[in-house]
Amino acid sequence: MSDFVSQDSGASSEEDRALQEGAATRYGRRALMLGAAAAGAGITLGLVGGAKPADASNGGSVLLGKTNTASDSTIVNTTNGNGFQGQTSQTGSSGVYGIDKSPGGGYGIQGNSTNGTAVSASITNSASPAAALAASTDGTGTAVEVTITNEANSNPAVSALTNGSGPGVHGESTGSGFGVVGSSAKTFGVVGVTTSGIGGVLAGGPSGVVALGIGTGYGVKATDTAYGSKELSTPVFAQVVNVKNGSPAVDAWSGGTGSAVRATIDNAKNSSPAVAVTTNGTGNAIEASITDAASTQSAVSALTKGKGSGVFGKSSNAAGHGVMGQGTSGAAGLYGSSDSGAGVYAKSTSGNALEVVGKVSFSRSGLASVAAKKTSVKVTSAGVTTSSMILATLQTDAGAVAVANAVPATGSFTIKLTAAPTKSVKVAWMVLG
């Protein structure tokens, strides 16, 4: 059975009004263990036992300064003002204090509202550094859990607003966990939006942002949705401002089979590069490396379906190189291949199209031997046609004997001498075209 105390806004005597106005000040510190509290509405108070013996029972009066025990709820209903108000002047104490000792787990304080805010916390002292709402747990659950059960509700479960210079939401971990973790079963785990042009997400620290793509989606996806707007934005901006910091502004890693970083431009009219890299330092603008010695892939792979170059290099410094390749341990410094076009194309409007320092080797060159008392030798070479140009010169002193001509045919050519040598002679040859 519940005990009810009803208060009407039209008190008929000074004594009744004094009782109403002083009700909030007559309770001792933590005298009532409240099962629920809410401001501006009716409230249900569940009283539990304390250290002192029970001095009130069901149907009795609430005794100030003592522990009151009842076997049912004590309900205060009001049509005006606060249903229940608690106040304390002692440091470290609570104006309203609730404890849940139920074996199955309940609520120490619960607020419910039909139209307004279920629980409201505010600090009116502008100099107070305390939090308006503080939650802590010594258990294994979350300190704060917020849930929206209405599937048609498009509002965030937690909304934070600050008019100061600090962040709207701050996450920090002093253990091995993350400061902030966002996850979603259908869309983005974390979304950052800005209307000031500063940045939707700002991250700092050894690793400001750690993004894990656990499924088949992206660890990080950034989008500029201001289509047609005059305001230009960069979906992702990473910066290291500490001159002593040797870490990269962006570090991407993949333990799966996909790319660590992928950049795509889907606008056919966009003439900008998918990836633009600039450095004002002394290092490389881009550095790519493969650490697996058994890998046969390229450290950098570029493909174009257009009429431009797969890789384009340009240098405006006379001492520099548009493209430079370097190989060690016998590797080729620069390699070019084509199925039908030129493997390497060199062009210069005023200088040398090709300069070679060191030895040169051509696959369509070699040495042929003309036997003694013979005047010709046939050399088989794939790709030779009747329009090929054959260069041939003697490599042996044969007196007055010389190369008369080199006649190309399909798949071969014939070197002829002006006379038959008395001994075998060698002829160096090269095929052009």
Long-range contacts (C-beta under 8 A, 24 or more apart in sequence): 1-58, 1-59, 1-72, 2-72, 2-73, 2-74, 2-75, 3-58, 3-59, 3-70, 3-72, 3-73, 3-74, 3-75, 4-75, 4-77, 5-74, 5-75, 5-76, 5-77, 6-77, 6-78, 7-76, 7-77, 7-78, 7-79, 7-80, 8-79, 8-80, 9-79, 9-80, 9-81, 20-81, 23-85, 24-82, 24-84, 24-85, 24-86, 24-87, 25-87, 26-64, 27-64, 27-86, 28-64, 28-65, 28-66, 29-88, 29-90, 29-93, 30-93, 30-94, 30-97, 31-64, 31-65, 31-66, 31-67, 31-68, 32-62, 32-68, 32-86, 32-97, 33-97, 33-98, 33-99, 34-84, 34-86, 34-96, 34-97, 34-98, 34-109, 35-73, 35-98, 35-100, 35-106, 35-107, 35-108, 35-109, 35-110, 36-98, 36-107, 36-109, 36-110, 36-111, 36-112, 37-84, 37-86, 37-96, 37-98, 37-109, 37-110, 37-111, 38-83, 38-111, 38-112, 38-113, 38-118, 38-119, 39-82, 39-111, 39-120, 40-82, 40-116, 40-120, 41-83, 41-112, 41-113, 41-114, 41-116, 42-75, 42-76, 42-77, 42-78, 42-83, 43-75, 43-76, 43-83, 43-84, 44-73, 44-75, 45-73, 45-74, 45-75, 45-76, 45-84, 46-73, 46-74, 47-74, 48-99, 48-101, 178-210, 188-221, 197-231, 197-233, 199-237, 206-247, 207-251, 213-256, 362-430, 364-430, 364-431, 364-432, 365-428, 365-429, 365-430, 365-431, 366-428, 366-429, 367-395, 367-426, 367-427, 367-428, 367-429, 368-392, 368-415, 368-426, 368-427, 368-429, 369-424, 369-425, 369-426, 369-427, 370-415, 370-417, 370-421, 370-424, 370-425, 370-426, 370-427, 371-424, 372-420, 372-421, 372-422, 372-423, 372-424, 373-420, 373-421, 373-422, 374-420, 374-421, 375-416, 375-417, 375-418, 375-419, 375-420, 376-414, 376-415, 376-416, 376-417, 377-414, 377-415, 377-427, 378-412, 378-413, 378-414, 379-412, 379-413, 379-414, 379-415, 379-429, 380-411, 380-412, 381-411, 381-412, 381-413, 381-431, 382-411, 383-411, 383-431, 384-408, 384-409, 384-410, 384-411, 384-412, 384-413, 384-431, 385-410, 385-433, 386-410, 387-433, 388-413, 388-431, 388-432, 388-433, 389-431, 389-432, 389-433, 390-415, 390-429, 390-430, 390-431, 390-432, 391-429, 391-430, 391-431, 391-432, 392-427, 392-428, 392-429, 393-427, 393-428, 394-425, 394-426, 394-427, 394-428, 395-425, 395-426, 395-427, 395-428, 396-421, 396-424, 396-425, 396-426, 398-425, 401-425, 403-427
